[in-house]
Amino acid sequence: MVQIGVLGLGNVGSAVVELLEKDRDGIRRQLGTDISVKKVLVRDLGRARIEAAAGKITDRADDILEDDEISLVVELMGGEQPALSYVRKALSRGKSVVTANKEIIAKYGEELAYLASEAGVSLMFEGSVGGGIPLIRPMQTCLVANDISMVMGILNGTTNYILSRMDESGCEFEDALREAQELGYAEADPSADLSGADARRKIAILSSLAFNAHVVPEHVEACGVEKIAMADIRYANELGYKVKLVGYGVRRKGQVELCVAPVLLPHGHPLAAVRDSYNAVLVEGDAVGTLMFYGRGAGGMPTASAVVSDVVEAIRAKDAVRPPFSCYNRLGVVDPRLVVSPFYVRLQALDSPGVLAFISGVFGHHGVSLSMVLQKSRRNGVAEVVMVTHPVQKGALQDALAEMEGCSQVPEVSNYMRVWE
Ligand code: HSE
């Protein structure tokens, strides 16, 4: 019998306890041993609880961390503290840890992996990226024969849900966000979803695995969806693109380009078809070619599916513990201003003679060449102008936009996004 302790009984914690209970017989048959949830840590003893946790609830973490009968701790509290201290303590006391906490894995993964290997126990985090999609283990094991040149994905269910709803039903941003929250996709504080911080942690974890280097969130330039308007989604569609919040790590001659940002993906791109709260990740390996992983990236049960698989795997691997990361590479990070790509730009310009010439003059001065210009709606003498540039350094584009935004001819630069080629 393996006794486990669960830290946290929120959306994912409750689903994990229920799933372990529901699958108990199947798991026993697979493992040849029984798993039992001995204790569950909650913050507030007074709140209503699921039946499967009855009689197991405690509000003292040490009831789990200092219980020698508990050999495996499942951390599902989220957030940095106190989760990080609890995970450190569990590993130091020789307990395996399964977590879905992308915050602590992205930031402290290397240290926690070291603690786990010192103690000879497992540290597993399949649920930290892509919810129910098997992604971490395939990267740790099935793809080791590959030199990976790119990992790119739609890594946040909440924002993908919002962008899909806006695209398909013309729904306003706030309404789509409320729906995503009601469906349990969003973080308690949705600003981490909307600002790209959530996807940034996830691409840091995936890039660490892909490039065998320690990539932390601070290495990843991140921009969220807050500036995206219905107009951008409409124009992108007219031009043959979908707006998607993507995270990517791309190897470029010994350096790696790391970014989370909304981009325009051509309609035919595999990630352009990923809708609703689904996540998908593309991996390019030199031996395997292009792979795509696709599935439910958020929500209690899909994430519980990944967590329970880690629990089973950690028990199976008891005598042959595998290090979760191998961080033997030291990679430089590409300066985001030097990235070369076409860009989409939407701005508000005075609808008077010479204004387009002024705009193209500023662009020309910064070496930005335009491949397409559309003048769209006009209100109170101000026209909305949509442009696509030829491939250009991002820094040059930003300098040009900063210069023209201060001028009377261009009251507002509304948005700009990379166009994925
Ligand atoms: N808030 C996250 C998302 C949940 O929307 O994808 C899974 O990490």
Residues whose N, C-alpha, C, O or C-beta is under 5 A from the ligand:
A	BS01	HSE	L155 N156 G157 T158 Y185 A186 E187 D193 G297 A298
